[in-house]
Amino acid sequence: MSVDHVDETAGEALQAQTATALRSYDVAPGVRLNVRSGPGTGYPIVKILPEGIKVPVYCQSPGTSVSGYYGTTNIWDNIGNGEFVSDAYVHTGSDGYVAPRCA
């Protein structure tokens, strides 16, 4: 067995573990959600999500307080590299953090 094969297998195992730990959550019904480059309304919009989508939450960060479908919160969900949405529009089932804090 080569060293490359061992590293590749370990990497695949880590990816599988991360994938099973990652959860996706529903975006509020009837909402086309702005995705921003950082955790706040002062960051530029990088895209708009369509209605009826689920989003992964990799980590969460405090930011601008937003009032939305699921209440008022300053928690922002990181859904991708440089992509944040307000937790006020994501049905996590909690008013607090459901994922690790972003570094």
C-alpha angles and dihedrals in degrees: 000000000000125000089243090057092051092050091046092051092048090049092050091050091051091049091050091049092049092047093053092048093049116092130197122216134200119255113228113281117266093013127128098200126215114229113207133197092239142015101286148052090258091068119091120263108249097183144338121242118223123241119276098028130140121220132204116232110214095171139336133233136189114247143130114356112245132187112215147141093305098041135270121318143152092212117115123195120221105220098171144343105319092350122122133170129185113261087222087081099041121084101225094148091237139084089213139052117311097175135040119283114264114253 
